[in-house]
């Protein structure tokens, strides 16, 4: 149901022709085609530059840090205060 029906396309084309006129449409299409060609060539050039810039080095395994030894110290709780009236 979300797709455009053929009569939707006909109405859309009719509105475009009425807005822009039949003389300007070929020029607009030509300009759009040139823009798309330029865009495609620039994208290809960027991809070629990116591939050329990437260094070709073998993958090295990650360096691991030496294990850290943790010494646990026994910490005793403080002695209860005899004057403290709060419930435990």
Secondary structure, DSSP 8 states (H G I E B T S, - for coil): --S--HHHHHHHHHHHHHHH-HHHHHHHHHHHHHHHHHHHHHHHHHHHHHHHHS---------------------------TT--S--
